[in-house]
Amino acid sequence: MGLGASRKTALVTGAAGFLGSHLVDRLLAEGFEVVGIDNLMTGDLGNLEKAGRDRHFHFQMGDVREPIHVYAELVFNFACPASPVHYQSDPYATLTTSVLGAQRLVEMARGRRCAIVHASTSEVYGDPTVHPQPESYWGNVNPIGERACYDEGKRCAETLLNDARRAWGVDVRIARIFNTYGPRMAFDDGRVVSNFVVQALRGKPLTLFGDGQQTRSFCYVDDLVEGIMRMSRLERVDGPVNLGNPEEFTIRQLAEEVVKQIGGDLAIQHAPLPSDDPRQRKPDIGRARELLGFSPRVRLAEGLGATIEDFRRRLSERDERG
């Protein structure tokens, strides 16, 4: 590939995804040589349009469930469908991507000076009985429910990575990522932010599951990537770290803010609450503050403004293409 000798090399799995592509851009901006791997199960090469113009970015079509033959000093594992619509559409692929993907990366990193920053999820807490959720909470997860392919896949990946650390000294850093939003989210991913923004821009009623009083904490993508980068810079990180924004909103409040920014009347259509949908979700980020100096800066109204403009532009381009 002609990788620059003076540059540190980073591997990003799931590079064409929403979070992966933002991370690729940040790594390139910081002077890394970046190899991106994605099988495009849910990723979009359009997310890598900016990175593709940088000679220090190298994309490989590939699946993390297969052996990985890439030299890297730093690995960011973001390869897994992360929205309910996507991860439930092929649950077997979702679970095996989490578990076998982690195994392949351990095989690659074992015996090398290679750190793995692993994207875990707040879904490991399930429908929590503790609020907010600290890293010490073991969770309340249905192991055979419709969401288990993702929830339990991520939990098992954490187990495998921690065992690799204990057995072989593999340098593992686990980020438990809470709800994140921003430009490049897929239109059809089923996440509440993208659902509301697309519906409002189309002038359609917003679909509210249940009574809308369930809560989420929304972290803007730039803040999340900053936390990930800070994790990668530490000499060592023992145990998982929650990354997210602790400011909590009801789903109805989110709907109201989206409509306020886009304009029009708040029209709601109600739908049944999905199976195993968490009633509350809010991170305890005390550990991230202490270890990383992490504190999200982008307020929801500001982040939604940037997200809405991105969706408006991409929807217009798609309409023009027919």
C-alpha positions in Angstrom: 0.0 0.0 0.0 2.9 2.3 0.4 2.1 3.2 3.9 4.0 6.2 5.3 6.8 5.1 7.6 6.3 8.1 9.9 2.6 7.6 10.4 0.9 5.3 12.9 -1.4 2.9 11.2 -5.0 2.4 12.3 -7.5 -0.2 11.2 -11.2 0.7 11.3 -13.6 -2.2 10.9 -17.1 -1.1 9.9 -15.5 1.9 8.2 -18.4 2.7 5.9 -20.9 2.9 8.7 -22.3 6.0 10.4 -19.8 6.0 13.3 -17.0 4.2 11.5 -16.8 6.8 8.7 -16.7 9.7 11.2 -13.9 8.0 13.0 -12.0 7.5 9.8 -12.2 11.2 9.0 -11.0 12.1 12.5 -8.0 9.7 12.3 -7.0 11.0 8.9 -7.2 14.6 10.2 -4.9 13.6 13.1 -2.3 12.2 10.6 -2.9 8.5 10.8 -2.5 6.0 7.9 -6.0 4.4 7.9 -7.1 1.0 6.6 -10.9 0.6 6.5 -12.7 -2.7 6.2 -16.4 -3.2 5.6 -18.6 -5.8 3.9 -21.3 -3.1 3.3 -24.0 -5.2 5.0 -25.3 -1.9 6.4 -22.4 0.5 5.5 -22.5 3.0 2.6 -19.4 3.9 0.5 -20.9 7.4 0.2 -20.0 7.9 3.8 -16.3 7.5 2.8 -16.5 10.1 0.0 -14.2 12.5 1.8 -11.8 9.9 3.1 -11.6 8.4 -0.4 -9.9 11.5 -1.6 -7.1 11.2 0.9 -4.1 9.1 -0.2 -3.6 7.9 3.4 -6.9 6.0 3.4 -7.1 2.5 2.0 -10.4 0.7 1.8 -10.7 -3.1 1.7 -13.9 -5.0 1.1 -14.0 -7.6 3.8 -15.8 -9.4 6.6 -14.5 -9.4 10.2 -15.7 -13.0 10.6 -12.9 -14.0 8.2 -9.2 -13.9 9.1 -7.8 -10.4 9.0 -4.4 -9.8 7.3 -3.7 -6.1 8.0 -0.8 -4.5 9.7 -2.0 -2.0 12.3 -0.8 -0.6 15.6 -4.3 0.5 16.6 -7.6 -1.2 15.8 -11.1 0.3 16.1 -13.8 -2.4 16.0 -17.0 -0.9 14.7 -18.2 -3.8 12.5 -21.7 -4.7 13.5 -25.2 -3.5 12.5 -26.3 -1.2 15.3 -29.9 -0.3 14.7 -32.8 -2.6 15.5 -34.1 -2.7 11.9 -30.7 -3.7 10.6 -29.6 -6.1 13.3 -32.9 -7.9 13.5 -33.1 -8.4 9.7 -30.3 -11.0 9.9 -29.8 -11.9 13.5 -27.4 -14.8 12.8 -25.1 -12.4 10.9 -25.4 -9.8 13.7 -24.4 -12.2 16.5 -21.6 -13.8 14.6 -20.2 -10.4 13.5 -19.9 -9.4 17.1 -18.4 -12.6 18.4 -16.4 -14.0 15.5 -15.3 -10.5 14.7 -13.9 -10.0 18.2 -12.2 -13.4 17.9 -10.5 -12.5 14.6 -9.2 -9.3 16.0 -7.8 -11.0 19.1 -6.0 -13.5 16.7 -4.6 -10.5 14.8 -3.5 -8.5 17.9 -2.2 -11.4 20.0 1.5 -11.2 20.4 1.7 -7.8 18.8 1.8 -4.3 20.2 -1.6 -3.6 18.9 -4.5 -2.0 20.9 -8.1 -2.8 20.2 -10.7 -0.1 20.9 -14.0 -2.0 20.8 -17.4 -0.5 20.2 -19.7 -2.1 22.6 -23.1 -0.7 23.4 -25.5 0.5 26.1 -27.7 -2.4 25.0 -25.6 -4.7 27.2 -27.7 -3.2 30.0 -30.9 -4.3 28.4 -34.1 -2.8 30.0 -32.3 -1.5 33.0 -33.5 -1.7 36.6 -30.7 0.7 37.7 -30.8 4.4 36.5 -28.6 5.9 35.3 -26.5 2.9 34.2 -22.9 2.6 35.6 -20.4 0.2 34.2 -20.7 -1.9 37.3 -24.3 -2.7 36.5 -24.7 -6.2 35.0 -27.8 -5.5 33.0 -31.3 -6.9 32.5 -31.3 -8.6 29.1 -33.6 -11.2 27.6 -31.2 -13.8 26.1 -33.7 -15.2 23.7 -35.7 -12.1 22.7 -35.8 -10.4 19.3 -33.0 -8.0 20.3 -30.8 -10.7 21.8 -28.7 -11.2 18.6 -27.3 -7.7 19.2 -27.5 -7.4 23.0 -26.0 -10.8 23.8 -23.6 -10.7 20.8 -22.1 -7.5 22.3 -22.0 -9.0 25.8 -20.3 -12.1 24.5 -17.8 -10.0 22.6 -16.9 -8.1 25.8 -16.4 -11.5 27.6 -14.1 -12.8 24.8 -12.0 -9.6 24.7 -11.6 -9.5 28.5 -10.6 -13.1 28.6 -8.0 -12.3 25.9 -6.7 -9.5 28.1 -6.4 -11.9 31.1 -5.0 -14.8 29.2 -2.6 -13.2 26.8 -2.3 -9.6 27.8 -4.1 -8.2 24.7 -4.6 -4.5 25.0 -8.3 -4.1 24.9 -10.4 -0.9 25.5 -14.2 -1.3 25.6 -16.5 1.7 25.0 -20.1 1.2 25.8 -21.7 3.6 23.4 -25.1 5.1 24.2 -27.5 6.6 21.6 -25.5 8.6 19.1 -26.8 10.7 16.2 -25.6 13.1 13.5 -25.0 13.4 9.8 -24.6 10.2 7.7 -27.2 8.2 9.7 -29.1 5.9 7.4 -32.6 7.0 6.4 -34.1 3.6 7.1 -32.2 2.5 10.1 -35.2 2.5 12.4 -33.5 4.8 15.0 -35.8 7.4 16.5 -33.7 10.4 15.4 -33.6 9.4 11.7 -37.2 8.3 11.8 -38.4 11.6 13.1 -36.2 13.7 10.9 -37.2 11.9 7.7 -40.9 11.9 8.6 -40.9 15.6 9.5 -39.0 16.6 6.3 -41.5 14.6 4.3 -44.4 16.3 6.1 -45.7 13.0 7.5 -46.9 12.2 11.1 -44.1 11.2 13.5 -44.4 7.6 14.7 -44.4 7.5 18.4 -44.0 4.0 20.0 -45.9 3.5 23.2 -46.8 6.7 25.1 -43.6 8.5 24.2 -42.5 8.8 27.9 -39.6 6.3 27.5 -36.3 8.2 27.7 -33.1 8.3 25.8 -29.9 10.3 26.1 -28.6 11.5 22.7 -24.9 12.1 22.1 -23.8 14.0 19.0 -21.4 12.1 16.8 -18.4 14.5 17.2 -18.6 14.2 20.9 -18.7 10.4 20.7 -15.7 10.3 18.4 -13.8 12.6 20.8 -14.4 10.1 23.6 -13.2 7.2 21.4 -10.0 9.0 20.5 -9.3 9.8 24.1 -9.7 6.1 25.0 -7.2 5.2 22.3 -4.6 7.6 23.7 -4.4 6.2 27.2 -1.6 3.9 28.1 -4.1 1.4 29.5 -7.8 1.2 30.1 -9.1 -1.6 32.4 -12.8 -2.4 32.2 -15.6 -0.9 30.1 -16.2 2.9 29.8 -19.6 4.4 29.2 -19.6 7.0 26.4 -22.7 9.1 25.8 -24.5 12.3 26.8 -26.2 12.1 30.2 -28.8 14.7 29.4 -32.1 12.7 29.3 -35.1 13.4 27.1 -38.4 11.7 26.6 -39.1 10.5 23.1 -42.0 12.9 22.9 -39.6 15.8 23.7 -37.4 14.7 20.9 -40.3 14.7 18.5 -41.3 18.2 19.6 -37.7 19.5 19.1 -37.5 18.0 15.6 -40.8 19.6 14.5 -39.8 22.9 16.1 -36.6 23.0 14.0 -38.2 21.8 10.7 -41.5 23.7 11.1 -45.1 22.6 10.8 -47.6 21.1 13.2 -46.7 18.2 15.5 -48.7 15.3 14.1 -48.3 12.0 15.9 -49.2 8.4 14.9 -49.0 5.9 17.8 -47.6 2.4 17.4 -47.1 -0.5 19.9 -43.9 -0.4 21.9 -41.4 -2.9 20.4 -40.4 -6.1 22.3 -37.8 -5.6 25.0 -37.6 -1.8 24.2 -35.8 -0.1 27.2 -38.0 2.3 29.2 -35.0 4.4 30.3 -31.6 4.9 29.0 -29.1 7.3 30.5 -25.3 6.8 31.0 -23.4 7.3 34.2 -20.3 8.9 32.6 -18.4 9.5 35.9 -15.7 7.0 34.9 -15.3 8.7 31.4 -15.0 12.1 33.1 -12.3 10.8 35.5 -10.3 8.7 33.1 -10.7 10.7 29.8 -11.8 14.2 30.8 -14.8 13.4 28.7 -17.8 15.8 28.7 -20.1 16.1 25.7 -20.4 19.7 24.5 -23.0 19.6 21.8 -26.6 20.3 23.0 -29.5 18.4 21.4 -30.9 21.4 19.6 -27.5 22.3 18.0 -26.8 18.7 17.0 -30.3 18.2 15.6 -29.8 21.3 13.4 -26.7 19.9 11.8 -28.3 16.5 11.4 -31.5 17.9 9.8 -29.5 19.9 7.3 -27.5 16.8 6.3 -30.7 14.8 5.9 -32.4 17.6 3.9 -29.5 17.7 1.5 -29.2 13.9 1.0 -33.0 13.5 0.6 -33.0 16.2 -2.0 -30.1 14.5 -3.9 -31.9 11.2 -3.8 -35.1 12.8 -5.1 -33.3 14.4 -7.9 -31.8 11.0 -8.9 -35.4 9.6 -8.9 
